[in-house]
Amino acid sequence: MNKALAVVALGLSLSLAAHAQTIYRTTDAQGNVVFTDNPEGGGQEVTLDPLTVVPSPGETASMAPVVQGGQGEPDTAAPGQPFMPYDRFGILSPGQEETLPTGAAGNVQVTLGIQPELREDHRVRLLVDGRVSQSAMHTDTFLLNNLERGEHVLQAELLDGGGAVRHRSSPVTLYVQRASVNLPSNPNNPSG
């Protein structure tokens, strides 16, 4: 029972420390350690180190909700925290490992999911295989033309009002099929 009380008191002290309040440690008549925010109890002031918060890898998925920021908040985040004023920022289409058929001639529309709507002072640019494909624009749709056959990795970057890259979506792999001059000709069609 005393251990449970101590754990609850410690949990309370940690939650209070997160709110930047002073915590005091006292011992009651039964010898139980008690943590309180009341200095009148004659307790000893406790100094707690700040908590370190590390996001899990799942929080960086392309359309995973982002817990920081929100509409109307300033562009700066707390020290050590990523800038992200959107609940969602990622590539909606094409889908992960989608194959672009030969008939598309390497042309594909890339659509982003951005919620809430892209702020007026923010821009987005598209990376193909790690290189900037198109300059930053205030849009959620890009058109890629004449992609070569093979595998390509697409990512979107969010740029703030000053042009600094503040967030990058999770990569999306796209496979492109194209007609090849190296394929054997059709024996039923002598012209090609």
Residue pairs with C-beta under 8 A, 6 or more apart in sequence:
2 30
2 32
5 32
6 32
6 33
9 33
9 34
9 35
10 35
12 35
13 23
13 35
13 46
13 48
14 48
14 51
16 23
16 35
16 37
17 23
17 48
17 51
18 51
21 37
22 37
22 39
22 45
23 35
23 36
23 37
23 45
23 46
23 48
24 35
24 36
24 37
24 38
24 39
24 41
24 43
24 44
24 45
24 46
25 33
25 34
25 35
25 43
25 44
25 45
25 46
26 33
26 34
26 36
26 41
26 42
26 43
26 44
27 33
27 34
28 34
34 41
34 43
35 46
36 43
39 45
58 64
59 66
59 67
60 170
61 90
61 170
62 90
62 91
62 96
62 169
62 170
62 172
63 88
63 90
63 92
63 113
64 88
64 90
65 87
65 88
66 84
66 86
66 87
66 88
66 89
68 77
68 81
68 82
68 83
68 84
69 77
69 83
69 84
69 85
69 86
70 85
70 87
71 85
71 116
73 85
75 83
75 85
75 160
75 161
76 83
77 83
77 84
82 166
82 167
83 160
83 166
83 167
84 158
84 166
84 167
85 119
85 122
86 114
86 115
86 116
86 158
86 167
87 115
87 116
88 113
88 114
88 115
89 112
89 113
89 114
89 156
89 158
89 167
89 169
90 112
90 113
90 156
90 169
90 170
91 110
91 111
91 112
91 113
91 154
91 155
91 156
91 169
91 170
91 172
92 111
92 112
92 113
93 109
93 110
93 111
94 100
94 108
94 110
94 154
94 172
94 174
95 172
96 172
96 173
97 173
97 174
97 175
98 174
98 175
99 174
99 175
99 176
99 177
100 106
100 108
100 147
100 174
100 175
100 176
100 177
101 177
102 177
102 178
102 179
104 176
105 146
105 178
106 144
106 145
106 146
106 147
106 148
106 149
106 176
106 178
107 143
107 144
107 145
107 146
107 147
108 143
108 144
108 147
108 174
108 176
109 141
109 142
109 143
109 144
110 126
110 141
110 142
110 143
110 144
110 154
110 156
111 140
111 141
112 124
112 140
112 141
112 142
112 156
112 169
113 140
114 124
114 140
118 124
118 138
118 139
118 140
120 138
121 160
121 161
122 138
122 158
122 159
122 160
122 161
123 136
123 137
123 138
123 158
123 159
123 163
124 136
124 137
124 138
124 139
124 140
124 156
124 157
124 158
124 159
125 132
125 133
125 134
125 135
125 136
125 137
125 156
125 157
125 159
126 132
126 133
126 134
126 142
126 144
126 154
126 155
126 156
126 157
127 133
127 153
127 154
127 155
127 156
127 157
127 168
128 144
128 147
128 152
128 153
128 154
129 152
129 153
130 153
130 155
133 142
133 144
134 142
136 157
136 159
136 163
147 174
147 176
148 176
148 178
149 176
149 177
149 178
149 180
150 175
150 176
151 173
151 174
151 175
151 176
152 173
152 174
152 175
152 176
153 171
153 172
153 173
153 174
154 171
154 172
154 173
154 174
155 168
155 169
155 170
155 171
155 172
156 168
156 169
157 165
157 167
157 168
157 169
158 165
158 166
158 167
158 168
159 165
159 166
160 166
185 192
186 192
